[in-house]
């Protein structure tokens, strides 16, 4: 799965918390999301220097809208590693949560997980 395909798949499955997301799909989505964020920030910075603030609501709309595919792909990635969906809250643990989250999403897929195990 490539960059564009992972990005469009994540947006298409924004409200689909069933199934799984591979490591490639997860990391390609976050790379594409980072690139879009940097480009939008650059556009916003250039526009604000020219006192053109018409783009602010559109950029805000993207930032709030990308929350849904991010949560969805995170839940599907955690399910792919063989854990319950509640593990998406691990980054909320102070100091070590972020490190544990990265370790978790870098785990290989658990091919022995039954599809209905986490319902």
Secondary structure, 3 states (H helix, E strand, C coil): CCHHHHHHHHHHCCCCCCCCCCHHHHHHHHHHHHHHHHHHHHHHHHHHHCCCCCCHHHHHHHHHHHHHHHHHHHHHHHHHCCCCHHHHHHHHCCCCHHHHHHHHHCCCCCCCCCCCCCC
